[in-house]
Amino acid sequence: MDSSLLSCQIDPARLRSLLGGASGRFTIEALRECGSTSTLLLERARQNATSGSVLIADRQTAGRGRRGRSWWSSAESGLTFSVLWRFTGGVARLAGLSLAVGVAVARALENCGVPGIGLKWPNDILLDGGKLGGILVELDAQPDGMVAVMGIGLNLLLPAAGAEEFLHRPASLSQASSPPPDRHQLLARILLELAVVLDRFAVAGFSVLREEWQAHHVWQERAVRLLNGGLLDREGICLGADSDGALLLRTAAGIERCLSGDLSLRAA
């Protein structure tokens, strides 16, 4: 093994052992530092990287979240990685993918003994109302189908005060258990749950996972505002996700569908 990998927080060999019989579905690489694990995997996808490629970084210098926001990442306090998955068909078949990934992450955290996990449309992972992590799905069309690169970041410890300006109150796994779950066991569980969820999603789409997502949805029946580019777009009562992952909002005009993009969800 390359000596640079031995100093990483994640040991690929140990991770593969925890994956057991599913280890053959994943190709795992760990880096001490990179710009963005998702950017690297997208580049590798265009060079025929296999489905199930996983790239983990102790520290990302150009990690990003939704709408181009940066994602704070460090070896000591976070778990940041990206997973490449290949799907047949066109982009329409991947509607609701970020929500499906959220279901897998919620399952994994609960199986690791973390209570109070919630999901917020379209890509936030919450712990007792604070933002524990996020998901960013990036797609690339290729001749034989679609490539999805799913970037996932979780806070193991609370970020240091002043590390960045937070749009939402941060949360960490250390608040739920001390010490926080072992990162190898947590990552192995996430990958195992992802394989199960993505197999179902590839066949039947988000609709078969919708009920489970709704059960974790923390904004259900709450008054909300939707902002577009910082400006009020509409407001109403949040009804969760439709069968294709679109946000359902009950407004004065009736029930409206809102798609991901520049829309942002805020408490009214």
C-alpha positions in Angstrom: 0.0 0.0 0.0 1.2 3.5 -0.8 2.6 5.2 2.3 0.4 8.2 1.8 -2.6 6.1 2.4 -1.4 4.7 5.7 -1.5 8.1 7.2 -5.2 8.7 6.3 -8.0 8.4 8.8 -9.5 5.7 6.6 -7.6 2.5 5.8 -9.1 1.0 2.6 -8.1 -2.6 3.6 -9.9 -2.3 6.9 -13.0 -0.8 5.2 -13.1 -3.6 2.7 -13.0 -6.2 5.5 -16.0 -4.5 7.1 -17.9 -4.6 3.8 -17.7 -8.4 3.8 -19.3 -10.1 0.8 -20.2 -6.6 -0.7 -16.6 -5.5 -0.9 -16.4 -6.6 -4.5 -19.0 -3.9 -5.4 -16.7 -1.1 -4.4 -13.3 0.2 -5.5 -11.9 2.3 -2.6 -9.2 4.9 -2.4 -8.3 7.2 0.5 -6.5 10.5 0.2 -5.0 12.8 2.8 -6.1 15.9 0.9 -7.7 16.8 -2.4 -9.7 19.7 -4.0 -13.0 17.8 -4.2 -13.6 14.0 -4.2 -16.6 14.5 -6.5 -14.6 16.5 -9.0 -12.0 13.8 -9.1 -14.6 11.0 -9.6 -16.4 12.9 -12.3 -13.0 13.2 -14.2 -12.4 9.5 -13.6 -15.9 8.6 -14.8 -15.0 10.1 -18.2 -12.1 7.7 -18.2 -14.4 4.7 -17.6 -14.1 4.4 -13.8 -16.2 1.6 -12.6 -19.6 1.8 -10.8 -19.0 1.6 -7.1 -15.8 3.7 -7.1 -15.4 5.4 -3.7 -13.0 8.3 -3.0 -12.5 9.4 0.6 -10.5 12.5 1.7 -9.3 13.5 5.1 -9.5 17.1 4.0 -11.1 18.8 0.9 -9.9 22.2 -0.1 -12.6 22.8 -2.7 -15.5 20.7 -1.3 -18.8 22.1 -2.4 -22.5 21.9 -1.4 -25.7 22.9 -3.1 -25.7 26.0 -5.3 -21.9 26.3 -5.2 -21.5 26.7 -1.5 -18.3 25.4 0.1 -18.4 22.4 2.4 -16.1 22.7 5.4 -13.9 19.6 5.9 -11.1 18.4 8.1 -9.5 15.1 9.0 -10.3 15.4 12.7 -13.9 16.4 12.7 -15.5 15.2 9.5 -16.1 12.2 7.2 -16.2 13.3 3.5 -16.3 11.0 0.5 -17.9 10.5 -2.9 -19.4 7.4 -4.6 -19.7 6.9 -8.3 -22.6 4.9 -9.6 -23.7 4.0 -13.1 -27.3 3.8 -14.2 -29.0 2.8 -17.5 -31.4 5.2 -19.2 -31.6 9.0 -19.2 -31.6 11.7 -16.7 -35.3 11.5 -16.0 -34.9 8.1 -14.3 -32.7 9.7 -11.7 -35.3 12.1 -10.3 -35.2 12.1 -6.5 -31.8 10.4 -6.3 -30.5 12.8 -3.6 -33.5 12.0 -1.5 -32.8 8.2 -2.0 -29.2 8.7 -0.9 -30.6 10.5 2.2 -32.6 7.4 3.1 -29.5 5.2 2.9 -27.5 7.6 5.1 -30.3 7.8 7.7 -30.5 4.0 7.8 -26.8 3.7 8.3 -26.7 6.2 11.1 -29.6 4.6 12.9 -28.0 1.2 12.5 -24.9 2.7 14.2 -27.0 3.7 17.2 -27.5 7.4 16.4 -31.0 8.6 17.4 -32.8 11.6 16.2 -31.8 11.6 12.5 -34.0 13.7 10.2 -34.0 14.6 6.5 -34.8 18.0 4.9 -35.6 18.4 1.3 -33.6 18.1 -0.9 -30.3 17.1 0.5 -29.7 17.9 4.2 -29.1 15.4 7.0 -30.2 16.7 10.4 -29.7 15.6 14.0 -32.1 17.1 16.5 -32.8 20.0 14.1 -29.1 20.9 13.5 -27.4 20.2 10.2 -25.3 17.0 10.6 -24.4 16.7 6.9 -25.2 17.1 3.3 -25.5 15.3 0.0 -24.6 16.7 -3.4 -25.5 14.6 -6.5 -23.8 15.5 -9.8 -24.7 13.8 -13.0 -22.9 13.2 -16.3 -24.5 11.7 -19.4 -22.5 9.1 -21.2 -23.2 7.0 -24.3 -24.3 3.9 -22.2 -26.4 5.8 -19.6 -25.9 8.2 -16.7 -23.1 8.5 -14.2 -24.1 9.8 -10.7 -21.4 11.0 -8.3 -22.8 11.3 -4.8 -20.8 13.5 -2.5 -21.5 13.0 1.2 -20.2 15.0 4.2 -20.9 14.3 7.9 -19.8 16.2 11.0 -18.2 13.8 13.5 -17.3 16.7 15.8 -18.7 20.3 15.8 -16.7 22.6 13.6 -14.5 25.1 15.4 -16.1 28.4 16.1 -15.4 30.9 13.4 -14.3 28.2 10.9 -16.9 29.5 8.5 -20.3 31.3 8.3 -23.0 28.7 8.8 -26.4 29.1 7.1 -27.8 26.6 9.5 -26.9 25.6 13.0 -24.4 22.7 12.8 -24.7 19.4 14.6 -22.3 16.6 15.0 -22.3 12.9 15.8 -20.4 13.6 19.0 -23.6 15.2 20.4 -25.4 11.9 20.0 -22.7 9.6 21.3 -19.4 9.9 23.0 -17.1 8.9 21.4 -18.8 9.3 18.0 -19.2 6.1 15.9 -16.0 4.6 14.5 -15.5 6.2 11.1 -14.7 2.8 9.4 -17.8 1.1 10.7 -19.9 4.1 9.9 -18.6 4.4 6.3 -18.9 0.7 5.8 -22.6 0.8 6.9 -23.3 3.8 4.7 -21.8 2.0 1.6 -23.8 -1.2 2.4 -27.0 0.7 2.7 -26.2 2.7 -0.4 -25.8 -0.5 -2.4 -29.2 -1.8 -1.3 -31.0 1.6 -1.8 -29.4 2.3 -5.2 -30.3 -1.2 -6.5 -34.0 -0.6 -5.6 -33.8 2.9 -7.0 -32.4 1.7 -10.3 -35.4 -0.6 -10.8 -38.3 1.4 -9.4 -37.1 5.0 -8.8 -37.7 7.1 -5.7 -41.4 6.1 -5.4 -40.4 2.8 -3.5 -38.4 4.8 -1.0 -40.8 7.8 -0.6 -42.6 6.4 2.5 -39.3 5.9 4.4 -38.1 9.4 3.4 -41.4 10.9 4.6 -41.0 9.2 7.9 -37.7 11.1 8.4 -38.9 14.4 7.0 -38.6 17.1 9.7 -40.5 19.8 7.8 -43.8 17.9 7.4 -46.9 20.1 7.8 -44.8 23.1 8.7 -45.2 26.6 7.3 -42.3 27.4 5.0 -41.0 29.9 2.5 -39.2 28.9 -0.7 -36.4 31.3 -1.7 -35.0 31.6 -5.2 -31.7 33.5 -5.5 -32.4 34.9 -2.0 -35.8 36.2 -3.0 -39.2 34.9 -1.9 -40.6 32.5 -4.5 -43.6 31.2 -2.7 -44.8 30.1 0.7 -47.2 27.5 2.2 -47.3 24.3 4.1 -44.7 21.7 3.4 -46.1 18.3 2.5 -42.9 16.5 1.8 -41.8 14.8 -1.4 -43.8 13.6 -4.4 -43.1 10.1 -5.9 -40.4 11.6 -8.1 -38.8 13.6 -5.3 -40.4 17.0 -6.2 -41.2 19.1 -3.1 -45.0 19.3 -2.4 -46.2 22.7 -1.1 -49.8 23.5 -0.2 -50.3 27.2 -1.1 -53.3 29.5 -1.5 -53.4 28.3 -5.1 -53.5 24.6 -4.1 -50.8 21.9 -4.0 -47.8 22.9 -6.0 -44.7 20.9 -7.1 -41.3 22.4 -6.7 -38.2 20.9 -8.3 -34.7 21.1 -7.0 -32.3 23.8 -8.4 -32.1 27.3 -6.9 -35.0 26.7 -4.5 -34.1 26.8 -0.9 -36.3 25.8 2.1 -36.6 28.0 5.2 -38.8 28.0 8.2 -41.5 30.6 7.9 
